[in-house]
């Protein structure tokens, strides 16, 4: 399949790596010339450029590995080149706030969004690694009127990328879940690291702190946009988290060991349920 990837960062680069290995004809677009050169040297793409103009008339699949608002700008810039045979998708971590506009701007091409639940805390094509897709979740977020053949193309994409589980979910439900499982966890990690005022912390780090704060090394441009695009949902999740933290604080303040044990038992049981 002839495929154009726009945005050859850590995810777009990993897509190019894996899809080229799977036999796709992959082309790449990125604003950074050195990024395009890197992808060419690795033979992850056949050709690359800073413009999509020359590639869009010939490709079957367009993958947008760029930020939400950049997606809308891209679609409006190149919509005159879209054909009904073209399937367009994106890898964005939020959907609801902009997806309908993206679908409208893509016509007559067929748009079916998805989200690869895999990534790294570092950014840039030099850190691209397709092995992160193994056993990871691949979420497809079609709208009610999304073309079924386009959905099938994205399902095949997930399989060819090597994802462990492929699921379909509405954009609204996706944002609700991602607000909790991804954005809230990043917010907690960032807040934990920023609350530290001890210069010697690094000398006392164990697995708990290391595992919990790995994602505090964060792409500020990307995640500030994702947080704001999904702010109402994320704000609600933060408030629920604060409620649970306040319960723990109250038990500590009152020397209530039994309540602490109840809190710990409840979390242990809920976490075990996730393993089933």
N, C-alpha and C positions, 0 to 999 in steps of 0.2 A: 504494500500500500504506500502510495506517495504521501508523505507527511511533512508538514511544516511546523516546527516548534518555535514559538516566539518567546524569548526569554530563556537564555541558556545558563541559568543559575544552578544552584545545588539540586533542585528538582528537575528543571528543564534539561539540565546536562545529564542527569541520571536517566531520564526518559530517552534522550538521544542515544546514550550508551546502550541501553537495553534493547531499544527498538531496532537499532542498526544491527545488533547481534541477531535479532529475531527475523531479519530479512526485509525490514521496511526500507523504503527509499527515503531517507531522512534529510531534510534541509533545515537550516537554522537561521534565526534572526536575533540579533542582540545589539544593543546600543554601543557596547564595548568591543572595539576591534580586536583587542587581545583575547577576548573570550571566544570570538568566532575563530580566530587562529588556533586557539587551544583545541576546540572541537574538531577542526579540520585535521590537525596534527594527530589527534587520537583516532581519526577516521570514524567519528561518531556521526558526522554529517557529510553529505556528498558535496554540498555547496553552502556558503553562508554569506550573509550581508547584514547591513544595518537597516535595510528596507525590505518589506515583504512584497513589493510591487512585482518583481519578476517571478516569484514563486507561486503566488495565489492562483493564477490562471491554470496551473498544471497539477496542483495537489488535490488529494481526495479528503484529507483530514488535516484540520488546523487545530493545534494545541496551544492554548494561551497560558503560559507559565509566568504571568505578570500580575500586578496588583489589580484589585477590582476597578478602581477609577481609570487605571491605564488601559484596562480591557475595553471600557466604554469609548475611550478616546481612539483606540486602535480600530474598533469596529466602525466608528463613524468616519474615520479617515479612509478606510479601504472598502467600504460597503459597495462601491461601484464595481468591484471585482468579484463579488460573491456570486456563486452559481447554485442552482437547486441541488446539484449533485455533491456539493461540499458539506461535510459535517464539521461543525465547530464545537470545541469543548474547552474547558479551563480546569485549573487545579486549585482554585481558590478555597480558602478555609472558611469563608462565609458566603452566603448565597442570596438571602431574601431581599436585601436592600437594593440590589442592582440587577438581579437576574432577568426580570421581566423586560427591562430596558435593553439588556444585551440581546435577548431573543428577538425583539422588535428590530433592533439595529442590524441584525444578521440576515434578515430576509433578503433574498429567497433561499439562502443557505439554511441548513437544519442545525439547531443548537441543542446540545445535550450536555449539561454540566456534570462534573464529577469532582471527587476530593480524595487524593491518595493519603491515607492516614499513616504516613511515614515521612521522615525527614531527619535533618540533623540540626544541631544548634549552631553550626557554622554555615556561612554563606559563600557563594561563589562556585564556579564550575570546577575549580581545583579540588573541592571536597565532594563532588558528585560521586555517588556510589550506589549502583542499582541493587546491591545486595540488601539494602534496607527495605526493599519491597517484599522480600520473602516472609511469608506468614503474616504480613500486614493486611489491614482492611482497606478495601477499595469501595468507596461510597459513590453511587450514581444518584443524581438528584434531578430526575426528569420532572417537567411540569405536566399537568394533566393532558395537555395537547401536544406534547413532544412526539415527534415522528418515531414510530416503533423501530424502523430500520436504523435510525440514528442511535437509539438506545442499544441495539445489537452491536453496532460498531464500537461503542464505548465499552460494552461488556467484553468484546474480543480484545480491546486494548488492555483492559485490566488483566486478562488471562495471559496475554503476550508479554506483559510487564512482569509477570510472575507473582502477582499478589495472592495471598493465601485465601482470602475470603472476599467475595464480591456481593454487595448488598445494594438494594434500591431504597431510597428514603426521600420524603418530600423535602423541599428546601427549608420550610419552616421547622420541621422536626430535626433536620440536620443542624440548623443553627442553634436550636435549643440544646441538643446533645453536645455539640462542639463547644458551646459556651461553657458547659460544665466540665467535660473531660479534657479539653485542651486549653481554652482561654483562662478559665479559673485557675487551673494548675500552674500556668505560666504567671498569672498574677500573684499567686501564693509564693512561688519561687523567687520572683523579683522582689517582693516585699520582704521576704526572709533575708535575702542577701543584703538589701538596702538597710535593714534594721540593725545590722552588725556594726558596732563601733569599736571592736577590739582588733588591733593591728595584728595580733598573734593568732587569730582564728585558724589560719592555714596550717599551723603546727598541731592542731588538735582535731582535724577533720577525720571522720570515720565514714563508713559506708552510708549511714543514714543521711548525713548532710550532703555527701557527694551525690547520691542518687536523687535527692529531692531538689537540689539546686542546679543540676546540669543544665536545665532549660532556662536558667536565668541569664545565660549567655545568649542574647536575643537580638534579632535583626530589628533595630528600632524603627526603621522606615516601614517595614512590612507590618509589624505587630501593632504599631500605633494606629495604622489604618484599619487593621482587622478588628481591634478593640472598638474603635469608634463606629465601624459599620454594624457591629453587633452589640452596641452599648446597652440597650434596654435589657436584653437577655442576660448579658454578663453582669450588669448591675444587680439584677435580681439574684443571681447565683452568689455573688459576693455577700449580699445581705443574709442569705441562708447560711453561708459559711460562718459569718460573724455570729449568728445565733448559736451555732454549735460550739464555737470557740468560747463564747460567753458562758455557756453551760459548764465547760471545763474550768474556766476561770472562777466561776462561782463555787464549784466543788473544792477547788484549791483554797479559796479564801475561807471557806467554812470548815476546812479540815475534814471534808466528807469523803472518806476513803471508799465507802460503799457506792457512792455515786460515781466516783472515778472508775471503780471496777465495772459498774454497769455500762459506762460510756465505752470503756475498752472492750468489753465483751460484745457490745453491739457492733462496734467497728470490725472486730475480728470476724464475727458471723457474716456480716455483709460482704466483707472482702473474700471470704471463703466461697460465698455464693457465686462470685464472679469467676472462680476457677472451674466451676462445673461446666 
